């Protein structure tokens, strides 16, 4: 299986992308306010093409290029995140300032790029100072600053879900690199306490928590908890085998964002338990393949990069599935590769391309170091 990690990874991603296009064909026609019924489907298909190009380029680029460009990529990402708050460039939607609009590029979400860049920067830092990963300054403080600035900007945009998923990826890198737990655990507890205080003093966030804790309350079912309640009804309506592709009823306006954040319940309603479990299995395969690539790669940079990119893909998927099944409060994260969203799709496919490139080069190096390993030669001593 170790030598087939790239095949498993690409097969799982291809299955998710194909399922996403199928479900967009079923859900996008019923989105309110759209003149063209399949606008989201055609746009997502175009973004799949862009994402494949980005994945091929990312797989072709040497990892050393990402390592040398880490500082400049970090500066660009900080500027892009800051532009989200600039009038005329930043785009505010539903109270969140997550998007920017630029000429020739259009509207995109810088936080998706920030996830990949933060992982690259941390991998480059630890590769540079791998002998000092257990020290306080170079092993904890400086990496915390590198990750903390983008995470703070993303959180200020009120994109708490993305900030949380990126924080988990950073924590995984710090743990696997060997940063001392006596630094990370108290800091983690402090950050959790500050986040709890922020949520309790934010009326919108706290209302979501209250609705999530009491979804059976009719007041919440018509207000903050409506999406999660209708998602549960969609999953229950589908039963074990689903009602058939295109025959779901919750997408007709009662389940808002059925083509973005809450596409997973529509899969359960129309296609049933085999496909919902199949989606979960695909993300499990992505996690296993990504960790396998990290274990086979050579050098601290490649290992940290593979591990971080795997978390960047899998953690948002876990969050989305947990939200749509009412195991976590609503945080507005899409389901990677499946939900509608061009920025998320392109950069997720680019992350897959980087993982494939790491795996391919690790095997090339192994063949160069051990050129005769698959061969058996017999000789007669005279």
N, C-alpha and C positions, 0 to 999 in steps of 0.2 A: 504493500500500500504506500510505502514511503516514496517510491519512485513515481507513483501515480497521483501525487497530491494535486498537481496542476490540472490533471484531467478531471479529477473529482470536483475541484473548485470550479472549473469552467462549466462543467455539466450542471452543477447545482445552480450557478448564477444564470445559465441559459434557461433552465426550467422556470426560475422565478421571473425572469424578464418576459418569457413567453406567456406565462400565466397572467402577469400584469397587463399585457396588451389585450388578452382575451377578456379580462374583467373590466378594463376600460371600455371595451366595445359594448359591454353590458350596462355599465353605470354612467358613462359620460353623456349618453343621449338624453338623460333625464336631469341634467344639471340645469338649474333655473337661470334664466337670463342669457342663454347662449343661442344665437341664431343658427349656427351650424351644429347639428346634433353630435357629430364625431370630431369636434374641434380638438378635444383633449387627446383622443386616440391618435389622430394624425400628427399632432405636435409631439406626443410621446414617441411615436415611431421615428420621427426625425431626430429626436434627442438620443434614441438608441443608436442611430448611425454615428452621431457625434461621439457618443460614449465609446463605441467600438474603436473609432479612430484614436481617441484619447488613450484607450487601453493598449492599443498596439504601440503607440508612441512611448507610453510609460514602460512597457515591457522591453522595448528596444533600447531605451536610454540606460547607460551604465549607472549603477548605484553610486559610484563616485561622483557623478554629476550632481545628484541630489545632495550629497554630502557637502560638496564645495559651494553649492548655491543656497545652503540652509539659511544663512544670515540675510541674504537679499530677499528670499521668499518670506521670511518672518517679517521684514520691514514692509513688504507689499501687503501682506495680510493685515497687519495692524492698520495700515492706511485704509484699506478697503473696509475693515470693520468700523473705523472712525467715520467713513463716508455715509454709513447708514444713518447717522444723526444729522447730516448736513441737508438743509432745505434745498429742494430742487434736484437732489441726487438720491437721497434716501427715500424709500417708499414705505409708508405706514399702512398696514393692513390689519384690521381687527385689533388695533391697539398695540401691535408689535412692529418694531422698526428693524426687520430682519433683511430687507432687500434693498438693493441699489439698482438704479437704471442708468446705463451708460450708452453712448452712441456706438453703433455697429455690434454691440454685444447684447443689448436688451436688458431685461430684468433678471438678476440672479442673486443668490444668497451666499454672501461671503463666508458664513460660518461653516458651510460644507467644505470649502477650500481650507479653512483654518484648521479643521480636524486633521487633515493630511499633513499640513505644514508643521503643526505642533509636534506630531509624531516624528517627522523628519528631523526637526531641530533637536528634539530630545535624543534621538538616536545619534545624531552627529556630535552632540555634547558628550554623551557617555562614551562614544568611541574615541573622542579626543582625550578624555580624562578617566579612562577606565580603571586606572590604578588608584583613583581617589573617590570612587563611588560611595565609600563608607564614611567619608569625611562630612562635616556639617555644611561647609560652604559650597564646595564643588559637587558634592554628592546629594545635597538636599536643597539648599537655599537658592542657588542659581537655577537649577532645573525647575524649582517651584515658581520662580519669577518668569522663566520662559513660558511655562504653561499657564501661569496665573493671569497674566495680562490678557491674552486672548479669551480665556474663560470668563474673566470679569466683564469684558466688553460684550461677549455673547449673552451673558446673564442680564446685563443692563438693557440689552435689546428686548428683554422679556422672553428670550428663547431659552427658558430654563431647562427644557428637555435636552437640547443640544449641549448646553453647558454641563449637565449631569453626565451625559454619555461620554463626553470628552474627558471629564474628570475621572471616570472609571478607567478609560484607556490609559491615562497618565499614571494612575495608581498601579495598574498592572505592570507598566514598564518599570516604575520605581521598585516595585516588589521583586520582579524577576532580575533586575540588574543587581540588586543587593543593597539598596539604600536601607540604612538602619531603621528598624521598626520603632525605636524609641523616639525617632524624629517624625515618622509618618503617622503613627497611631494618634498621638496627642493632637497633631495638626488636623487630622481627619475628624476627630471628635469636635474640635473647635469649629471647624468649617460646617459640620452638621448642625451644631448649636446655632451658629449665625444664620444658616439657611432656614432653620426652624423659626427663629425669631423674625426673619424677613417675611416668611409665609404667613405667620400669625398676624402680622401687622399690615399685610397687603389684602385689602378687602376682596379683590378678584380671586387671588390664589386661595384664600381661606374659604371663600364660598364654594370653590371647586372641591376642596377637601370635605367640607360639610355635606355637599351633595353626594360625593363618592361614598361616604360613610353611611348614608341613608338613602340609597337609590329607590327603595320601595315607597318613599314618601311622595304622594302625588304632586306636591309643590315642587320638589326637585325634578321630577320626571318631566315637567313642563318648562324647566328653567335650566340651571347649570348642569344637571345630571341627565338631560334629555338624550345626548349623544350616546352615553354609555348604556342607558336604559334601553334605547332602541337597538343598540348593538346586541345586547343580551337577547332581546326579542327576536332579532334576526337569526342568531345562532340557534335559539330554541325552535324557531319556525322551520329551519332547514332540517333539523333532526339528524339522524345518522347518514342519510344518503342525499339530502338536499332536495329542493323542489325543481331543479333543472336550470340549466344555464339560461339566463334572461328572464326567469319566472319569479325572481325575488320581488317582494313588495315594499320593503323598507327603504329602498333606494329612490322611491317616488316622492321624495321630499321630507319624509319624517326622519330619516337618518341623514343628517347633513354631513357634507364632506365624505360621502360614500366612495368617491373616486380618489381621495387623498388619504387622510388619516385613518378612516374607518372602512378601508377596503377589505380588511381581513374578515369582519362579520359577514360581508356580502359573499365572500368565497364560501363561508360556512353555510349560509342560507341557500345558495344556489347549487353548490357542488358537494356539500356535505362533509362529513368527518374525514374521509380519505384524503381530500385535498387540503384541509386545514392541517392535518397531521403531516401531509407531504410537504407543506410549507415549512413547518417546524423542522422536519427532517432535513430539508435543504439547508437551513441555517446551522443545524448541527454539523452537517458535512462541511460547510464553509469554515466553521470553527475548528473542526478536526484537521482539515486540510491546511488551514492557516497556521495552526500550531505545529503541524508536521513540517511545513516549510521553514518555520522559525527554528525548529530543532536541527534541520539538515543544513541550514545556511552557515556560512563561515564568517566569523568576525562579529563583534559586538554591534556594529552599525546595522548589518543586515538582520540580525536576530531581533533587535529592538524594533526595527522598522516593520518586519513581518508581524511581530506580536501586536504592535500598536495598530496597524492597519486592519488586522483581524478583529480587534476590539471595536474599532471605528465602524465596522460593518455589522458585527453581530450584536453589540450592546443596544443600538437603536432598535433593532428588530425585536429584541427581548422586551424593551420598553413599550413598543407599539402593541405587541401581542398582549402584554400585561394590561395595558390601558383599555384595549378594545374588549377584553374579557373581564373588565372591572376589578382587576387585581391591584391596579395602581390608579391614582387620580389622573385625570386628563392632562396631558402635557403638550399635545400638538405635534408629535413627531411622526413623519411618514414611515411606511414600511419599505425598507430599502429594496430596490429593483422592482417592486410591485406597484407601489402607490404612484400616482401622477406627480411629477416634479422633475423638471429638466436638470436643475443644478444637482440635486441629490443623485440622480441616475448617472450623469456624466462623471462626477467625481467618485462615485462608488465603483463604476467600471474602471476608472483610472487606477483606483486602489487595487483592484483585482489584477490589472496589468502589471503593476509594480510587484505584486506577490508572485506572479508567474515569472517575471524577469529574475527575481531573486532565486526562485527554484531552479530555473534553467541554468543560471550561471553557477550555482552550487554544484550541479552535476557535471558541468564542463570542467570545473576545477578538480573535481574528484577523479575524472578520467585522465586529466593531465598528471596528477600526482601518482596515480596507480594505473599506468597504461596497460600492464599485463595482468591485472587482477582477474579478469574473466577467463583467462587462458590457462591451460595446464600443459606444461612441457616436461617431457621425460628425457633424460640424458644418461648415457652409459659412460661411466668413469673408466678410463683405460690406464 
